[in-house]
Structures are given as structure tokens and as C-alpha cells.
Amino acid sequence: QVQLVESGGGLVQAGGSLRLSCAASGNILSFNAMGWYRQAPGKQRELVATITVGGSTNYADSVKGRFTISRDIAKNTVDLQMNSLKPEDTGVYYCNAVRYTAGRSYWGQGTQVTVSS
């Protein structure tokens, strides 16, 4: 069973930075893609950023230029560096991993990010 464990959330003032980390129980290169999603209160879960096994990245327009997704193969983690945070970035951030051939999508338990104005 794949387990994803997020860490690094917290409370930060607008303009500040946070770094989220997702530790996987399986080799991160065994997944076709991994990514970060977020869900604000009363809203649907939305994509923040993804990274494929080949290293290609994709970002939501709202975070482009502020957030960076990366992976640390030695540590077996996928990280999200968040700079210039805004109150609208507040939400629960979830790590996701997918295996297309198996038709499986895995989720972590989420980590809370709160940006105060």
C-alpha cells in the first residue's frame, strides 16, 4: 500500500514563504507523476503543481512564478517551495501520486497552510 506523508504546513504572514514536503513509501520514480493539490474551505480541490517522472512540471496560473515543485531522489520526496504567499493560498495541501497503467491515484492526509493578511 502506497503511503504519502505531507509536512511543512503552518501559519505565515502574507509575503512569506513555506516549503512543503511529501514523503512516499514507494520510489517516487515509480509513479508516472506526483503533485500538490489544495482545497480551501467551501471550495473544490484544485491542482497546484505537478511533476512527471521525466521531470516536466505544470503549475496553476495562480501560483506561476511564486511556487516551485521539485523532487529529491535521494530523500525520496517531492517538495513545494511557496514564496510570496497570499491569503488566497490558504487551504489544506495534499500530495498526490499516480500510476496510469494501474489506474491508481494515491493521496496523502493533507497539511494545513494558513496565510494571514
Sequence and secondary structure as in RCSB ss.txt:
>XXXX:A:sequence
QVQLVESGGGLVQAGGSLRLSCAASGNILSFNAMGWYRQAPGKQRELVATITVGGSTNYADSVKGRFTISRDIAK
NTVDLQMNSLKPEDTGVYYCNAVRYTAGRSYWGQGTQVTVSS
>XXXX:A:secstr
   EEEE  EEEETT  EEEEEEESS GGGSSEEEEEEE TTS  EEEEEEETT  EEE GGGTTTEEEEEETTT
TEEEEEE S  GGG EEEEEEEEETTTTEEEE   EEEEEE 
